[in-house]
């Protein structure tokens, strides 16, 4: 008997959401089956890795 392989893909959380008994923070990778992910894509998940944000520059006059 052959073992069934599960096809999972890596998605990234756009906002915190509950999955598998824990809360997944924003930006964290999550492995889900595409049928599970289709209900969360766009609202809670992204298929692409989110870009790293650059540090914000201060615009106050005292820092110049």
N, C-alpha and C positions, 0 to 999 in steps of 0.2 A: 504494500500500500504506500502510495507517495504522500509525502507531507505537503500540505497546502502552504504556499508562500503568500504572505500578506504584502500587498503593495501599499506602502505609506510614503507620503511626501512630507517635506519639511516646509512649514509655514511659519510666519512670524506674527506675534500678537501685536495688534495696533493699540489695544487698551486691555487692562486687566480683565480676565474672565475665568470662571471656574471650569476646570477640566480634570477628571480623574481624581477627585477628592482634594484638590489643592487649587490655589489661585495662581494662574500664570500671569506674571507681570508684563507690562508693555515692553516690546522689543525682544522678548524671550522666544527662542525657537520652539516649535511644537511639532511633533510628528503625528499626523492624522491620515486616515484613509480619505481619498478624495470625496467619497460619498458623505462622510462626516463633515468635511471642511466646506462643502458647497453651501451649507446653511450659514456659515460664519464668515465666509469671504466677503470683504468689503466693509462689513460692520465691525468685526472683531479681529479678522485675520488678513494678512497680506501674503501673496505668493512670493514676492521679492523681499530680499533683506533690506530693512530700512537703512537709509544712509546715516553715517555718523555725523552728528551735528557739531559744527565748529564752536569753540568757546565764544561767547558773546563779548564784544569789545565794549568797554566802558566809554560813554560819551560825555562824562562830566569834565569840567574844566580843571579840576584838581589833579586828574590823572595824566595830564598831558606832559 
